[in-house]
Amino acid sequence: MSEKDTGKIVTFELDLDNPPPLTDEQWEQMERLRTMKDKDIDLSDIPEQTGVEKWSRPGLFGGPAGRLRQAAMKEKVLFLDEDVVEGFRKIGDNSPQKMNAVLLEYLSTHRKSA
């Protein structure tokens, strides 16, 4: 097959429980990276910081996503795994009131007796 674009989409699923074995070359690269010192890392292709006022890194508390997380923590918003929401959806009630009732029931049954 040539390198010409065939217009076909190729997909690949990686089984994380059974990853393909690394080649000898990949093991050598891993070892080289493991033993590399910070001073040996080439950072020349990273642009200089502009020092723009109010700039913050994206992530946990930086950037728009960070501000959203901070607001959610202030408002006591609960982030649920997709599996949990899907599970409630499958049983027919994924309303916040139902999820809250389940959490309250859990607390009442697991409350330590004083």
DSSP file (Angstrom, degrees, kcal/mol; ACC not computed):
  #  RESIDUE AA STRUCTURE BP1 BP2  ACC     N-H-->O    O-->H-N    N-H-->O    O-->H-N    TCO  KAPPA ALPHA  PHI   PSI    X-CA   Y-CA   Z-CA
    1    1 A M              0   0    0      0, 0.0     2,-0.0     0, 0.0     0, 0.0   0.000 360.0 360.0 360.0 137.1    0.0    0.0    0.0
    2    2 A S        -     0   0    0      1,-0.1     0, 0.0     2,-0.0     0, 0.0  -0.260 360.0-109.3 -82.1 173.4    1.3    3.4   -0.9
    3    3 A E  S    S+     0   0    0      2,-0.1    -1,-0.1    -2,-0.0     3,-0.1   0.415  78.6 124.6 -83.3   2.6    1.4    6.5    1.4
    4    4 A K  S    S-     0   0    0      1,-0.1     2,-0.4     2,-0.1    -2,-0.0  -0.338  75.9-101.8 -62.7 141.3   -1.4    8.0   -0.7
    5    5 A D        -     0   0    0      1,-0.2    -1,-0.1     2,-0.1    -2,-0.1  -0.530  35.2-173.7 -67.6 119.5   -4.4    9.1    1.3
    6    6 A T        -     0   0    0     -2,-0.4    -1,-0.2     2,-0.2     3,-0.1   0.551  38.3-122.2 -91.6  -9.0   -7.1    6.4    0.7
    7    7 A G  S    S+     0   0    0      1,-0.3     2,-0.3     0, 0.0    -2,-0.1   0.476  70.4 129.9  81.1   0.7   -9.8    8.3    2.6
    8    8 A K        -     0   0    0      1,-0.0     2,-0.5     2,-0.0    -1,-0.3  -0.658  54.6-134.9 -90.5 145.4  -10.3    5.3    4.9
    9    9 A I        -     0   0    0     -2,-0.3     2,-0.5    -3,-0.1    -1,-0.0  -0.862  15.6-158.4-100.1 130.0  -10.3    5.8    8.6
   10   10 A V        -     0   0    0     -2,-0.5     2,-0.3     2,-0.0    -2,-0.0  -0.924   8.7-168.9-108.9 129.5   -8.3    3.3   10.6
   11   11 A T        -     0   0    0     -2,-0.5     2,-0.4     2,-0.0    -2,-0.0  -0.867   4.0-170.1-116.7 153.9   -9.1    2.8   14.3
   12   12 A F        -     0   0    0     -2,-0.3     2,-0.5     2,-0.0    -2,-0.0  -0.990   8.3-156.0-143.6 130.4   -7.2    0.9   16.9
   13   13 A E        -     0   0    0     -2,-0.4     2,-0.6     2,-0.0    -2,-0.0  -0.937  11.8-148.0-109.6 128.3   -8.2    0.0   20.4
   14   14 A L        -     0   0    0     -2,-0.5     2,-1.0     5,-0.0     3,-0.1  -0.833   7.9-142.6 -96.7 124.4   -5.5   -0.6   23.0
   15   15 A D    >   -     0   0    0     -2,-0.6     3,-1.5     3,-0.3    -2,-0.0  -0.757  12.7-166.0 -84.8 102.5   -6.3   -3.2   25.7
   16   16 A L  T 3  S+     0   0    0     -2,-1.0    -1,-0.2     1,-0.3    -2,-0.0   0.721  86.6  56.9 -66.4 -20.4   -4.7   -1.6   28.7
   17   17 A D  T 3  S+     0   0    0      1,-0.2    -1,-0.3    -3,-0.1    -2,-0.1   0.661 120.8  28.1 -81.4 -15.3   -5.0   -4.8   30.6
   18   18 A N  S <  S-     0   0    0     -3,-1.5    -3,-0.3     3,-0.0    -1,-0.2  -0.475  83.3-179.4-142.9  65.9   -2.9   -6.6   27.9
   19   19 A P        -     0   0    0      0, 0.0    -3,-0.1     0, 0.0     3,-0.1  -0.266  37.7 -96.4 -69.5 155.5   -0.6   -4.0   26.3
   20   20 A P        -     0   0    0      0, 0.0     2,-0.0     0, 0.0    -6,-0.0  -0.410  49.3 -98.9 -67.5 148.4    1.7   -5.1   23.4
   21   21 A P        -     0   0    0      0, 0.0     2,-0.2     0, 0.0    -3,-0.0  -0.355  37.7-110.6 -69.1 148.5    5.2   -5.9   24.6
   22   22 A L        -     0   0    0      1,-0.1     2,-0.1    -3,-0.1     0, 0.0  -0.498  29.7-122.0 -76.1 146.8    7.9   -3.3   24.1
   23   23 A T     >  -     0   0    0     -2,-0.2     4,-2.2     1,-0.1     5,-0.2  -0.357  28.1-104.6 -79.0 167.6   10.6   -3.8   21.6
   24   24 A D  H  > S+     0   0    0      1,-0.2     4,-2.1     2,-0.2     5,-0.1   0.894 124.0  53.1 -59.0 -40.0   14.3   -3.9   22.5
   25   25 A E  H  > S+     0   0    0      1,-0.2     4,-2.2     2,-0.2    -1,-0.2   0.900 108.2  49.6 -63.2 -41.0   14.7   -0.4   21.0
   26   26 A Q  H  > S+     0   0    0      2,-0.2     4,-2.4     1,-0.2    -1,-0.2   0.881 109.0  52.3 -66.2 -37.9   11.7    0.9   23.1
   27   27 A W  H  X S+     0   0    0     -4,-2.2     4,-2.3     2,-0.2    -1,-0.2   0.898 109.0  50.7 -63.3 -39.8   13.3   -0.6   26.3
   28   28 A E  H  X S+     0   0    0     -4,-2.1     4,-2.3     2,-0.2    -2,-0.2   0.909 110.5  48.8 -64.1 -42.2   16.6    1.2   25.5
   29   29 A Q  H  X S+     0   0    0     -4,-2.2     4,-2.5     2,-0.2    -2,-0.2   0.905 110.4  51.4 -63.5 -41.5   14.7    4.5   25.0
   30   30 A M  H  X S+     0   0    0     -4,-2.4     4,-2.5     1,-0.2    -2,-0.2   0.920 111.0  47.5 -61.3 -43.9   12.9    4.0   28.3
   31   31 A E  H  X S+     0   0    0     -4,-2.3     4,-1.9     2,-0.2    -1,-0.2   0.899 110.6  51.8 -64.7 -40.5   16.2    3.4   30.1
   32   32 A R  H  X S+     0   0    0     -4,-2.3     4,-0.6     1,-0.2    -2,-0.2   0.916 113.1  45.1 -62.6 -42.9   17.8    6.4   28.5
   33   33 A L  H >< S+     0   0    0     -4,-2.5     3,-0.6     1,-0.2    -2,-0.2   0.882 110.0  55.3 -67.6 -38.2   14.8    8.6   29.6
   34   34 A R  H 3< S+     0   0    0     -4,-2.5    -1,-0.2     1,-0.2    -2,-0.2   0.867 114.1  39.5 -62.9 -36.4   14.8    7.1   33.1
   35   35 A T  H 3< S+     0   0    0     -4,-1.9    -1,-0.2    -5,-0.2    -2,-0.2   0.482  89.5 117.3 -94.0  -2.9   18.5    8.0   33.6
   36   36 A M    <<  -     0   0    0     -4,-0.6     2,-0.2    -3,-0.6    -3,-0.0  -0.417  60.1-133.9 -69.7 138.6   18.4   11.4   31.9
   37   37 A K    >   -     0   0    0     -2,-0.1     3,-1.6     1,-0.1     4,-0.3  -0.613  19.9-116.7 -87.1 151.2   19.1   14.4   34.1
   38   38 A D  G >  S+     0   0    0      1,-0.3     3,-1.7    -2,-0.2    -1,-0.1   0.872 114.3  59.6 -55.3 -39.3   16.9   17.5   34.0
   39   39 A K  G 3  S+     0   0    0      1,-0.3    -1,-0.3     3,-0.0    -3,-0.0   0.696  98.7  59.7 -66.3 -17.2   19.8   19.6   32.7
   40   40 A D  G <  S+     0   0    0     -3,-1.6     2,-0.4     2,-0.1    -1,-0.3   0.491  79.4 106.8 -88.9  -3.1   20.1   17.3   29.7
   41   41 A I  S <  S-     0   0    0     -3,-1.7     2,-0.7    -4,-0.3    -3,-0.0  -0.642  72.0-130.1 -80.6 128.5   16.5   18.0   28.5
   42   42 A D        +     0   0    0     -2,-0.4     3,-0.2     1,-0.1    -2,-0.1  -0.690  34.0 167.8 -81.3 112.3   16.4   20.2   25.4
   43   43 A L    >   +     0   0    0     -2,-0.7     3,-1.8     1,-0.1    -1,-0.1   0.208  41.7 111.4-106.6  12.8   13.9   22.9   26.1
   44   44 A S  T 3  S+     0   0    0      1,-0.3    -1,-0.1     3,-0.0    -2,-0.0   0.721  72.5  56.1 -65.0 -22.4   14.8   25.1   23.1
   45   45 A D  T 3  S+     0   0    0     -3,-0.2    -1,-0.3     2,-0.1    -2,-0.1   0.427  84.7  97.0 -91.3   3.2   11.6   24.5   21.2
   46   46 A I  S <  S-     0   0    0     -3,-1.8    -3,-0.0     1,-0.0     0, 0.0  -0.815  79.4-122.2 -92.2 125.3    9.4   25.8   24.1
   47   47 A P        -     0   0    0      0, 0.0     3,-0.1     0, 0.0    -2,-0.1  -0.284  30.8-100.3 -65.9 151.5    8.4   29.5   23.6
   48   48 A E        -     0   0    0      1,-0.1     2,-0.2     2,-0.1     0, 0.0  -0.361  42.3 -99.2 -67.1 149.6    9.4   32.0   26.3
   49   49 A Q        -     0   0    0      1,-0.1    -1,-0.1     2,-0.1     0, 0.0  -0.491  25.3-146.4 -68.7 139.5    6.7   33.0   28.8
   50   50 A T        -     0   0    0     -2,-0.2    -1,-0.1    -3,-0.1     3,-0.1   0.704  22.0-133.7 -83.0 -20.1    5.2   36.3   27.8
   51   51 A G        +     0   0    0      1,-0.2     2,-0.1     2,-0.0     3,-0.1   0.750  37.8 176.6  72.4  23.0    4.6   37.5   31.4
   52   52 A V    >   -     0   0    0      1,-0.1     3,-1.6     2,-0.1    -1,-0.2  -0.403  35.9-107.9 -63.1 132.2    1.1   38.6   30.4
   53   53 A E  T 3  S+     0   0    0      1,-0.3     3,-0.1    -3,-0.1    -1,-0.1  -0.326 101.1  17.3 -62.9 143.8   -0.7   39.9   33.5
   54   54 A K  T 3  S+     0   0    0      1,-0.3     2,-0.3    -3,-0.1    -1,-0.3   0.547  88.8 144.9  69.4  11.4   -3.5   37.6   34.9
   55   55 A W    <   +     0   0    0     -3,-1.6     2,-0.3     7,-0.0    -1,-0.3  -0.606  22.1 175.0 -76.0 137.7   -2.1   34.6   32.9
   56   56 A S        -     0   0    0     -2,-0.3     6,-0.1    -3,-0.1    -3,-0.0  -0.993  33.4-104.2-142.0 150.3   -2.4   31.3   34.7
   57   57 A R        -     0   0    0     -2,-0.3     4,-0.1     1,-0.1     9,-0.1  -0.421  38.6-111.4 -72.2 144.7   -1.7   27.8   33.6
   58   58 A P  S    S+     0   0    0      0, 0.0     2,-0.4     0, 0.0     5,-0.2  -0.361  74.6  73.0 -67.5 157.1   -4.6   25.6   32.7
   59   59 A G  S    S-     0   0    0      3,-1.0     0, 0.0     1,-0.2     0, 0.0  -0.987  95.4  -7.2 139.8-148.9   -5.2   22.7   35.1
   60   60 A L  S    S-     0   0    0     -2,-0.4     9,-0.2     1,-0.2    -1,-0.2   0.894 140.9  -1.0 -55.3 -49.8   -6.6   22.2   38.5
   61   61 A F  S    S+     0   0    0     -3,-0.1     2,-0.3    -4,-0.1    -1,-0.2   0.304 114.7  90.2-125.8   8.8   -7.0   25.9   39.5
   62   62 A G  S  > S+     0   0    0      4,-0.1     4,-1.5    -6,-0.1    -3,-1.0  -0.760  79.2   2.0-106.3 153.9   -5.7   27.8   36.4
   63   63 A G  H  > S-     0   0    0     -2,-0.3     4,-2.2    -5,-0.2     5,-0.2  -0.001 108.9 -46.0  69.8-176.9   -7.5   29.0   33.4
   64   64 A P  H  > S+     0   0    0      0, 0.0     4,-2.2     0, 0.0    -1,-0.2   0.877 138.0  52.3 -59.3 -40.2  -11.2   28.7   32.7
   65   65 A A  H  > S+     0   0    0      1,-0.2     4,-2.3     2,-0.2    -2,-0.2   0.899 109.6  50.0 -64.8 -38.6  -11.4   25.0   33.7
   66   66 A G  H  X S+     0   0    0     -4,-1.5     4,-2.6     2,-0.2    -1,-0.2   0.892 109.6  50.1 -65.9 -40.0   -9.7   25.9   37.0
   67   67 A R  H  X S+     0   0    0     -4,-2.2     4,-2.4     2,-0.2    -1,-0.2   0.885 110.0  51.5 -65.6 -36.9  -12.1   28.7   37.7
   68   68 A L  H  X S+     0   0    0     -4,-2.2     4,-2.5     2,-0.2    -2,-0.2   0.924 110.5  48.4 -63.3 -43.7  -15.0   26.4   37.0
   69   69 A R  H  X S+     0   0    0     -4,-2.3     4,-2.6     2,-0.2    -2,-0.2   0.911 110.9  50.5 -63.0 -42.6  -13.6   23.8   39.4
   70   70 A Q  H  X S+     0   0    0     -4,-2.6     4,-2.1     1,-0.2    -1,-0.2   0.924 112.1  47.1 -61.7 -43.9  -13.2   26.5   42.1
   71   71 A A  H  X S+     0   0    0     -4,-2.4     4,-2.1     1,-0.2    -1,-0.2   0.902 111.9  51.0 -64.1 -40.3  -16.8   27.7   41.6
   72   72 A A  H  <>S+     0   0    0     -4,-2.5     5,-3.3     1,-0.2     4,-0.4   0.900 109.9  49.3 -64.8 -40.4  -18.0   24.2   41.8
   73   73 A M  H ><5S+     0   0    0     -4,-2.6     3,-0.8     3,-0.2    -1,-0.2   0.894 110.6  50.9 -65.9 -38.4  -16.1   23.5   45.0
   74   74 A K  H 3<5S+     0   0    0     -4,-2.1    -2,-0.2     1,-0.2    -1,-0.2   0.883 113.7  44.3 -64.4 -38.5  -17.5   26.7   46.5
   75   75 A E  T 3<5S-     0   0    0     -4,-2.1    -1,-0.2    -5,-0.1    -2,-0.2   0.403 115.2-116.0 -87.3   2.1  -21.1   25.7   45.6
   76   76 A K  T < 5 +     0   0    0     -3,-0.8     2,-0.3    -4,-0.4    -3,-0.2   0.886  50.4 174.7  64.1  41.6  -20.5   22.1   46.8
   77   77 A V      < -     0   0    0     -5,-3.3     2,-0.5    -8,-0.1    -1,-0.2  -0.611  22.6-140.9 -79.2 138.3  -20.9   20.6   43.3
   78   78 A L        -     0   0    0     -2,-0.3     2,-0.6     2,-0.0    -5,-0.0  -0.891   4.3-146.9-104.7 124.6  -20.3   16.9   43.1
   79   79 A F        -     0   0    0     -2,-0.5     2,-0.3     0, 0.0    -2,-0.0  -0.816  20.4-160.3 -90.6 122.1  -18.5   15.5   40.1
   80   80 A L        -     0   0    0     -2,-0.6     2,-0.1     1,-0.0    -2,-0.0  -0.779  20.1-110.6-105.2 145.5  -19.8   12.0   39.2
   81   81 A D     >  -     0   0    0     -2,-0.3     4,-1.9     1,-0.1     3,-0.5  -0.403  28.4-119.4 -66.1 149.4  -18.1    9.4   37.2
   82   82 A E  H  > S+     0   0    0      1,-0.2     4,-2.7     2,-0.2     5,-0.2   0.851 114.3  59.6 -59.3 -34.7  -19.8    8.7   33.8
   83   83 A D  H  > S+     0   0    0      2,-0.2     4,-2.2     1,-0.2    -1,-0.2   0.882 104.6  49.4 -61.6 -38.9  -20.3    5.1   35.0
   84   84 A V  H  > S+     0   0    0     -3,-0.5     4,-2.2     2,-0.2     5,-0.2   0.942 112.8  45.5 -66.8 -47.8  -22.4    6.3   38.0
   85   85 A V  H  X S+     0   0    0     -4,-1.9     4,-2.4     1,-0.2    -2,-0.2   0.921 113.9  49.8 -62.1 -43.3  -24.6    8.6   35.9
   86   86 A E  H  X S+     0   0    0     -4,-2.7     4,-2.4     1,-0.2    -1,-0.2   0.881 108.3  54.0 -62.9 -38.5  -25.1    5.8   33.3
   87   87 A G  H  X S+     0   0    0     -4,-2.2     4,-1.4     2,-0.2    -1,-0.2   0.920 110.8  44.9 -62.0 -44.9  -26.0    3.4   36.0
   88   88 A F  H  <>S+     0   0    0     -4,-2.2     5,-2.0     1,-0.2     4,-0.5   0.887 112.0  53.4 -65.2 -38.3  -28.7    5.7   37.4
   89   89 A R  H ><5S+     0   0    0     -4,-2.4     3,-1.0     1,-0.2    -2,-0.2   0.902 106.0  53.4 -62.4 -40.6  -29.9    6.3   33.8
   90   90 A K  H 3<5S+     0   0    0     -4,-2.4    -1,-0.2     1,-0.3    -2,-0.2   0.840 107.4  50.0 -65.9 -33.3  -30.2    2.6   33.2
   91   91 A I  T 3<5S-     0   0    0     -4,-1.4    -1,-0.3    -5,-0.1    -2,-0.2   0.495 122.4-108.1 -85.9  -0.7  -32.4    2.1   36.2
   92   92 A G  T < 5S+     0   0    0     -3,-1.0     2,-0.3    -4,-0.5    -3,-0.2   0.507  92.4  80.4  97.6   4.0  -34.6    4.9   35.1
   93   93 A D      < +     0   0    0     -5,-2.0    -4,-0.1     1,-0.1    -3,-0.1  -0.715  30.5 153.6-147.8  95.4  -33.8    7.7   37.5
   94   94 A N        +     0   0    0     -2,-0.3    -5,-0.1    -5,-0.1    -6,-0.1   0.021  34.3 135.9-106.4  27.9  -30.7    9.9   37.1
   95   95 A S     >  -     0   0    0     -7,-0.1     4,-2.1     1,-0.1     3,-0.3  -0.437  64.6-123.2 -73.8 149.0  -32.2   12.9   38.8
   96   96 A P  H  > S+     0   0    0      0, 0.0     4,-2.6     0, 0.0     5,-0.2   0.848 112.2  58.3 -58.9 -33.5  -30.0   14.8   41.3
   97   97 A Q  H  > S+     0   0    0      2,-0.2     4,-2.2     1,-0.2     5,-0.1   0.904 106.5  47.3 -64.5 -40.2  -32.7   14.2   44.0
   98   98 A K  H  > S+     0   0    0     -3,-0.3     4,-2.1     2,-0.2    -1,-0.2   0.919 112.9  48.3 -66.8 -43.6  -32.5   10.4   43.6
   99   99 A M  H  X S+     0   0    0     -4,-2.1     4,-2.0     1,-0.2    -2,-0.2   0.904 111.8  50.1 -63.7 -40.4  -28.7   10.5   43.7
  100  100 A N  H  X S+     0   0    0     -4,-2.6     4,-2.5     1,-0.2    -1,-0.2   0.901 108.5  52.6 -63.3 -41.5  -28.9   12.6   46.8
  101  101 A A  H  X S+     0   0    0     -4,-2.2     4,-2.3     1,-0.2    -2,-0.2   0.888 108.1  51.4 -62.0 -39.5  -31.4   10.2   48.4
  102  102 A V  H  X S+     0   0    0     -4,-2.1     4,-2.2     2,-0.2    -1,-0.2   0.914 110.7  48.2 -64.4 -42.4  -29.0    7.3   47.8
  103  103 A L  H  X S+     0   0    0     -4,-2.0     4,-2.4     2,-0.2    -2,-0.2   0.907 111.3  50.0 -65.1 -41.4  -26.1    9.2   49.4
  104  104 A L  H  X S+     0   0    0     -4,-2.5     4,-2.4     2,-0.2    -2,-0.2   0.898 110.1  50.7 -63.6 -40.1  -28.2   10.1   52.4
  105  105 A E  H  X S+     0   0    0     -4,-2.3     4,-2.0     2,-0.2    -1,-0.2   0.908 109.2  51.6 -63.3 -41.3  -29.3    6.5   52.8
  106  106 A Y  H  X S+     0   0    0     -4,-2.2     4,-1.5     1,-0.2    -2,-0.2   0.933 110.5  48.7 -60.1 -46.1  -25.7    5.4   52.7
  107  107 A L  H  X S+     0   0    0     -4,-2.4     4,-0.7     1,-0.2    -2,-0.2   0.910 109.8  51.0 -61.6 -42.4  -24.8    7.8   55.4
  108  108 A S  H  < S+     0   0    0     -4,-2.4     3,-0.3     1,-0.2    -1,-0.2   0.859 113.1  45.1 -67.0 -33.4  -27.6    6.8   57.7
  109  109 A T  H  < S+     0   0    0     -4,-2.0    -1,-0.2     1,-0.2    -2,-0.2   0.718 119.2  41.5 -81.8 -19.7  -26.7    3.1   57.4
  110  110 A H  H  < S+     0   0    0     -4,-1.5     2,-0.2    -5,-0.2    -1,-0.2   0.296  81.5 126.6-109.7   9.0  -22.9    3.7   57.9
  111  111 A R     <  -     0   0    0     -4,-0.7     2,-0.3    -3,-0.3    -3,-0.0  -0.479  64.2-120.1 -68.0 131.8  -23.2    6.3   60.6
  112  112 A K        -     0   0    0     -2,-0.2     2,-0.3     1,-0.1    -1,-0.1  -0.540  26.9-117.2 -73.1 135.9  -21.1    5.3   63.6
  113  113 A S              0   0    0     -2,-0.3    -1,-0.1     1,-0.1     0, 0.0  -0.555 360.0 360.0 -75.2 136.6  -23.1    4.9   66.8
  114  114 A A              0   0    0     -2,-0.3    -1,-0.1    -3,-0.0    -2,-0.0   0.467 360.0 360.0 -83.0 360.0  -22.1    7.4   69.5
